[in-house]
Amino acid sequence: MLKLTNEQIWLIKSSWTHVIAYSDKAGDLFYRHFFALAPPAQDLFKDNLEIQNRKLLAAISLIVAKLPKIEHIEEELHSLSQRHRKYGVRPEYFEAFGKAFMNMLAEVMGEAWSDEMREIWEQVYQTMSEAIIKDMKHSETDI
């Protein structure tokens, strides 16, 4: 599992606090980027996007809050994996999701966005998405 320094955790938390302050804009940007990169994924979203945006921000906020004890996050990742599998999310959507998420972060952060922030967010996203995909695939073999 990913090991983060206190400075890296601070970068994630401070940037995420900024995103939360602009949550409506962040959600609009994210979904616009995501659907442009993965048009078929749009069919998975039955709720209106305002509700979905709140769910997305809540899930990421939980992960961000747990970063200091990231080794204890398996239960949350398993839960996310099971929900995503139930909704019909395909593993290939995670790449588009990650790109859309990084684009959204950069746009919301504006001039405050840095290479260091991008690198640590990419590491966190890569670690989390790989764990979720692995769990989704493992669950498929249990059926």
C-alpha positions as CSV (number, residue, x, y, z in Angstrom):
1,M,0.0,0.0,0.0
2,L,1.1,3.5,-0.7
3,K,3.1,5.3,2.0
4,L,2.7,9.1,2.2
5,T,4.7,11.7,4.0
6,N,3.0,14.3,6.2
7,E,3.8,16.9,3.5
8,Q,2.1,14.8,0.8
9,I,-1.0,14.2,2.9
10,W,-1.1,18.0,3.6
11,L,-0.9,18.7,-0.2
12,I,-3.8,16.3,-0.9
13,K,-5.9,17.6,2.0
14,S,-5.4,21.3,1.2
15,S,-6.1,20.8,-2.5
16,W,-9.2,18.7,-1.7
17,T,-10.5,21.4,0.7
18,H,-10.2,23.9,-2.2
19,V,-12.1,21.5,-4.5
20,I,-14.9,21.0,-2.0
21,A,-15.3,24.8,-1.8
22,Y,-16.1,24.7,-5.5
23,S,-17.9,21.4,-5.5
24,D,-20.6,22.3,-8.1
25,K,-18.0,23.6,-10.6
26,A,-15.8,20.6,-9.8
27,G,-18.6,18.1,-10.5
28,D,-19.6,19.8,-13.7
29,L,-16.0,19.8,-14.9
30,F,-15.4,16.2,-13.9
31,Y,-18.4,14.8,-15.6
32,R,-17.9,16.8,-18.7
33,H,-14.3,15.5,-19.0
34,F,-15.3,11.9,-18.0
35,F,-18.2,11.6,-20.5
36,A,-16.0,13.0,-23.3
37,L,-13.4,10.4,-22.6
38,A,-15.8,7.5,-21.9
39,P,-19.2,8.2,-23.6
40,P,-20.7,4.8,-22.8
41,A,-20.2,5.4,-19.1
42,Q,-22.9,8.0,-19.2
43,D,-25.5,5.2,-19.4
44,L,-24.4,4.1,-15.9
45,F,-25.6,7.3,-14.3
46,K,-29.3,6.9,-13.4
47,D,-29.4,9.6,-10.7
48,N,-29.2,13.2,-11.7
49,L,-25.6,14.4,-11.7
50,E,-26.0,16.7,-8.7
51,I,-26.8,13.7,-6.6
52,Q,-24.0,11.7,-8.2
53,N,-21.6,14.5,-7.7
54,R,-22.4,14.6,-3.9
55,K,-21.7,10.8,-3.8
56,L,-18.5,11.2,-5.7
57,L,-17.2,14.0,-3.4
58,A,-18.3,12.1,-0.3
59,A,-16.4,9.0,-1.4
60,I,-13.2,10.9,-2.2
61,S,-13.5,12.9,1.0
62,L,-13.6,9.7,3.0
63,I,-10.4,8.4,1.2
64,V,-8.7,11.8,1.8
65,A,-9.7,11.7,5.5
66,K,-8.2,8.3,5.8
67,L,-4.9,9.1,4.1
68,P,-2.9,9.2,7.4
69,K,-4.0,5.6,8.1
70,I,-4.2,4.5,4.5
71,E,-3.3,0.9,5.4
72,H,-6.8,0.7,7.1
73,I,-8.8,1.6,4.0
74,E,-9.4,-1.9,2.5
75,E,-13.0,-2.1,3.8
76,E,-13.9,1.2,2.1
77,L,-12.2,0.1,-1.1
78,H,-14.0,-3.3,-1.0
79,S,-17.4,-1.5,-0.6
80,L,-16.6,0.9,-3.5
81,S,-15.6,-2.1,-5.6
82,Q,-18.8,-4.0,-4.9
83,R,-21.0,-1.0,-5.7
84,H,-19.1,-0.2,-8.9
85,R,-19.4,-3.8,-10.0
86,K,-23.1,-3.9,-9.2
87,Y,-23.6,-0.7,-11.3
88,G,-21.8,-2.2,-14.3
89,V,-18.6,-0.2,-14.2
90,R,-16.0,-1.8,-16.4
91,P,-12.3,-1.7,-15.4
92,E,-11.4,0.3,-18.5
93,Y,-13.5,3.3,-17.2
94,F,-10.9,3.8,-14.4
95,E,-8.3,5.2,-16.8
96,A,-10.8,7.8,-18.2
97,F,-12.0,8.5,-14.7
98,G,-8.4,9.2,-13.6
99,K,-7.7,11.5,-16.5
100,A,-11.0,13.4,-16.0
101,F,-10.3,13.7,-12.3
102,M,-6.8,15.1,-12.8
103,N,-8.1,17.6,-15.4
104,M,-10.8,18.7,-13.0
105,L,-8.3,19.1,-10.1
106,A,-6.0,21.2,-12.4
107,E,-8.9,23.4,-13.5
108,V,-10.4,24.0,-10.1
109,M,-7.0,24.6,-8.5
110,G,-5.9,27.0,-11.2
111,E,-2.5,28.6,-10.6
112,A,-2.2,26.8,-7.3
113,W,-1.9,23.5,-9.1
114,S,1.6,22.2,-9.1
115,D,3.6,19.2,-10.5
116,E,4.0,18.0,-7.0
117,M,0.3,18.0,-6.4
118,R,-0.3,16.2,-9.7
119,E,2.2,13.5,-8.9
120,I,0.9,12.7,-5.5
121,W,-2.8,12.8,-6.6
122,E,-1.8,10.4,-9.5
123,Q,-0.1,8.1,-7.0
124,V,-3.1,8.0,-4.7
125,Y,-5.5,7.5,-7.6
126,Q,-3.4,4.8,-9.2
127,T,-3.2,2.9,-5.9
128,M,-6.9,3.2,-5.1
129,S,-8.1,2.4,-8.6
130,E,-5.8,-0.7,-8.8
131,A,-7.1,-2.0,-5.5
132,I,-10.7,-1.5,-6.6
133,I,-10.2,-3.1,-10.0
134,K,-8.4,-6.0,-8.4
135,D,-11.3,-6.5,-5.9
136,M,-13.8,-6.2,-8.7
137,K,-12.0,-8.9,-10.7
138,H,-11.6,-11.1,-7.6
139,S,-15.3,-10.8,-6.9
140,E,-16.2,-11.9,-10.4
141,T,-14.3,-15.1,-9.9
142,D,-16.3,-15.8,-6.7
143,I,-19.6,-15.9,-8.5
